[in-house]
Amino acid sequence: MLRAATRRRMSSQATLPLGSMKPKVQSSPTIKLAEKAPYPLPTSSRGVERRRLDDMHFGIARYLGGLTYAPLDKPSRILELGSGTGAWSVEAARIFPEAEVIAADMSPLPETLMTPSNLSFKQMNFLEPFPFHPGSFDVVHMRFVLIHLPKPDNYIHRLASLLRPGGWLLLEDVNHTLLDANRPVGPGVQALYRGYREHMQKQGVDPGVGARLKNMLETSKQFGEVNEVVIPCYMNPKSTEGVCGVIMNPLCFDKKVRKLILIQSDPALQDLGEILKYSIDGVYVGIMDKVGPAGGITPEILRGWRKEVNDPERDLRIDMHLTWSRKL
Ligand SMILES: C[S@@+](CC[C@H](N)C(=O)[O-])C[C@H]1O[C@@H](n2cnc3c(N)ncnc32)[C@H](O)[C@@H]1O
């Protein structure tokens, strides 16, 4: 039997006009920004997406042995565009306690993040003009963001304009092209590409932007020095390609740390490959959940990709391109 209070609630609800029964949606700055800046992934500050991005951050930092290979010398102003979970900005603020660090993103930093006092956050949409004075930063960092921005080539001048002469632009992204060392990619990856890449291209974004960074930076004529390291992230921990891949591909020779590594013997690289494997899977799941079939990824496509990436006979990899360029 229903209790009197419950009965009262039900009968009063039944008489409410339809409009007032709709759930109230808070029109927060984040929702407004997200509408203006279409981004196919879940918000970076919570749940699985936060874990995925943090794992990538720590995997990369472990491989590099720090935040970047750029020789940063007592920077006083550092800007991170696309701060996501805040992991990079927090580390930058701790390593350079004298510097003012600004983290910028359309999504706020995680509420539970412990932020050093020299770190502040600015909520903004990168599709709109930057609210910063030209030439006012010593370092600008942008990682895994350009791949989500339409007409990425237009950003090089915009980013360069934020730097003082001699300042460093740290631009980092993946070339979202799955390669298989042993054979052409299989039907699972091909189906993924048909849907996902077509969707990205329709949005005007470039999934292969990582591979173009160096050239974009050099042709911009904004930088006196452009450096790049390409990290081949092998997703099969038993990869054999790594051995000849590193030796044969000069891009994989890391001049700074004189690394001519055998993949199997570099645990940091092996870890990064494994992190990238589930991280990329998380990207596909995120797009499927957020964008739906229009994003080009269906449960069937997801199954096809998983079958191939977990196939021990296959040797899939994605290359990560990290650049550090000094403003003229
Ligand atoms: C894949 S995450 C990378 C986050 C972080 N850089 C990292 O490496 O972990 C991309 C970030 O860019 C932000 N973003 C994407 N498009 C944006 C836009 N138009 N304006 C502002 N932020 C944007 C997203 O909110 C997200 O936090």
The ligand as an SDF file (V2000), in Angstrom:
LIG
                    3D

 27 29  0  0  0  0  0  0  0  0999 V2000
   42.4530   14.7740  -25.6070 C   0  0  0  0  0  0  0  0  0  0  0  0
   42.3210   16.0270  -24.4090 S   0  0  0  0  0  0  0  0  0  0  0  0
   44.0240   16.3180  -24.0370 C   0  0  0  0  0  0  0  0  0  0  0  0
   44.2190   16.9450  -22.6950 C   0  0  0  0  0  0  0  0  0  0  0  0
   45.6780   17.1770  -22.2680 C   0  0  0  0  0  0  0  0  0  0  0  0
   46.3380   18.1020  -23.1680 N   0  0  0  0  0  0  0  0  0  0  0  0
   46.4310   15.8940  -22.1820 C   0  0  0  0  0  0  0  0  0  0  0  0
   47.4060   15.7030  -22.9120 O   0  0  0  0  0  0  0  0  0  0  0  0
   46.0470   15.0430  -21.3620 O   0  0  0  0  0  0  0  0  0  0  0  0
   41.8750   17.4460  -25.3410 C   0  0  0  0  0  0  0  0  0  0  0  0
   41.4930   18.6450  -24.4730 C   0  0  0  0  0  0  0  0  0  0  0  0
   41.2760   19.7670  -25.3230 O   0  0  0  0  0  0  0  0  0  0  0  0
   40.1110   20.4460  -24.8990 C   0  0  0  0  0  0  0  0  0  0  0  0
   39.5280   21.1160  -26.0880 N   0  0  0  0  0  0  0  0  0  0  0  0
   39.1960   20.5450  -27.2600 C   0  0  0  0  0  0  0  0  0  0  0  0
   38.7210   21.4640  -28.1190 N   0  0  0  0  0  0  0  0  0  0  0  0
   38.7460   22.6470  -27.4550 C   0  0  0  0  0  0  0  0  0  0  0  0
   38.3810   23.9820  -27.8010 C   0  0  0  0  0  0  0  0  0  0  0  0
   37.8970   24.2830  -29.0040 N   0  0  0  0  0  0  0  0  0  0  0  0
   38.5320   24.9610  -26.8790 N   0  0  0  0  0  0  0  0  0  0  0  0
   39.0340   24.6760  -25.6510 C   0  0  0  0  0  0  0  0  0  0  0  0
   39.3980   23.4370  -25.2690 N   0  0  0  0  0  0  0  0  0  0  0  0
   39.2580   22.4310  -26.1570 C   0  0  0  0  0  0  0  0  0  0  0  0
   39.1990   19.3750  -24.3400 C   0  0  0  0  0  0  0  0  0  0  0  0
   38.2620   19.8990  -23.4200 O   0  0  0  0  0  0  0  0  0  0  0  0
   40.2100   18.4270  -23.6920 C   0  0  0  0  0  0  0  0  0  0  0  0
   40.4200   18.7430  -22.3480 O   0  0  0  0  0  0  0  0  0  0  0  0
  1  2  1  0
  2  3  1  0
  2 10  1  0
  3  4  1  0
  4  5  1  0
  5  6  1  0
  5  7  1  0
  7  8  2  0
  7  9  1  0
 10 11  1  0
 11 12  1  0
 11 26  1  0
 12 13  1  0
 13 14  1  0
 13 24  1  0
 14 15  1  0
 14 23  1  0
 15 16  2  0
 16 17  1  0
 17 18  1  0
 17 23  2  0
 18 19  1  0
 18 20  2  0
 20 21  1  0
 21 22  2  0
 22 23  1  0
 24 25  1  0
 24 26  1  0
 26 27  1  0
M  CHG  2   2   1   9  -1
M  END
$$$$
